[in-house]
Amino acid sequence: MKRESRTIMSLFFSICFLFAFVVSGFCEEYESLKGLKSVKAVFDFEIGKPESAALHLKVIHDTCKDKNLMAVSKKPATVVIFLGPSVKLMSQKREGFSPEDQKQLDEIARTISGMSKDGIKLEICLVAAKLFGVDPASVLPGIKPVPNGWVSLIGYEAKGYSLVPVH
């Protein structure tokens, strides 16, 4: 009877601990976030392979919604600037992509739409678009064309945005 009671109590405390862990949203404390009043980040996105780009965009989107960042700023200021070969993936035109890449491009378009709806600013470099043969009129909805992505990066960094390279 005593042993059974200890087992039940142990199980009860284990369940309570697990519940508290789940309810907390698996939040971890970040020493780096303590004392901050706001969070601002600009992502220099240059990945040109559809599968890798789709994965990285999902991770960026999830990062922007991270509960730890939201505890600092209800709405962290976030910008993603598409430069280099990534601009080819931000077009509605899909000629030359394999069927598997087409699926990844669909996923990229869905993620871009979700990011835009969540208030994440998205920009595409027109210098890169021209170099990679991307028609500015074909750019996915929600992405703002800027004349030069590097100038945009410089401006955001000068305003205190943390640079996050995604290559």
N, C-alpha and C positions, 0 to 999 in steps of 0.2 A: 504494500500500500504506500509506504513512504517513497519507495523507488519510483512507483507510478506517478506519484504526486510531483516528484522532482522532474520527471520526464515531461509532464504536462506543463509545469512552470517554465522549464527550459524552452519548450516549443513555443509557449506563449510569448516569452521575451524575444525569441528569435523572430517570430512573426511581427511583433511590435517594431523591432529594429529594422526589419526588411520594409515594413510599411512606411516608417519614417524616412528611410532611404529613398523609396520610390516617390513619396509625396514631395520630397525636397527637389525632385527633378534631376537627381544625380549631380547636383551642383557641387562644384569644387571651389575652394577659395583660391584666388589668385593674388599673391602678394603684389603683383604688378598693377592691379586694379584698385588697391586700397588708396583712399584719399582723392581719387579722381572725381571730378564733377561732370565730365563729359568724355565721350569717346568719338574720335573722327579718324576714319581710315580711307585711303585711296589704294585700290588694287590695280597694279600694272599687269594687265592680263595679256599674255603673248602666246598662249598655247594654240597650236594650229592643228592638232590631231583630234578628231571628233570625240573619240572615247575618253581621252584624258581631259579634254575641255569640259565635257558633260559632267564628269566626276568632280572636277575642281569647282565648277560653277555651283554644283549642289552643296559642296563643302563651304564655299563662300556664303551662300544663302543661309545655310544652317548656322554658320558663325555669326552672321548679322542678327540672328534671332536667339543667340545664346543667352540663357537666363542670367549669366554672370555679367554680360555686357549690358543687358537690360536693367540690371540692378544699379548700374552706374548712370546710364542715360536711358530713359524710357524708349527713346528712338535714336540709337546711335547714327551719326552722320556717316554715310557710306557711299563711296563712288567706285564704280568699276570702269576702267578705261581700256578698251580693246585696241591693241596695237599689233604691229607685225602680222604674222600669219593667222592670228586669231580672227582677223577681220573677214577672212573667207567663210568662216562658220557663222557669221552674223548676218548673212544674206538670205533672202527668201529664194534666191536662185540656187539650184542644187546640181547643176550639170557637172558631170565628172566625178561624182561621189558614188561609191559602191552602195548596194542595198543595205548593208550593215551600217555604213556611215550615215545613210539617210535616217535610220532609226535613231542614231545618236543626235543627228541634227534636229529631229523632232523633239527629243528630250531637252536639247539646248534651248529650243524655242519656248517650250513649256516653262523651263526654269527662268529664262529671261522675263517672260510674262509675269511669273510669280514675284520675281525680284522687283520689277517695276511696280506692281500692285502694292508691295510692301514698303515702297518709298525709297528704294535703293536707286541712286542715280546711275545711269548707264550712258557711257559716251563711246563713240567710235572715231578713231583718227582718220581723217580724210586723206592725209598724206599716204598712210598705209593702204587705205582702200584703193587709191589710184594705183599704187605700186603693185597691188595684188589683183587688179582688174575687177574690183567690186563696185558696181553701180550704186551710188549713194541712195538712189530711189528704191533700191531693193533691200535696204537695211531693215532688220526686224523691228516691228513696232516697239516703242518704249526705249529705244536707243537713240540718243541725240548725237548727230554728227558734229564734230568740232574740227576746225581747220587743221590743227596740229596737236596730237595727243600729248606730246612732250611738253608743250607750252601749258596745257591743261594740268599735267602732273606737277609742273613747277608751281603753278598757281595754288593748287590744293596744298602742296607741301608748305608754301609760304604762309598759308592760312592755318597751319598747325596740324594738318592731316598726317597721320602716320603712313609711310609708304610700305605697301606689302607687295613684293614682286611675286608674280605667278608665271613662271616660265617653264 
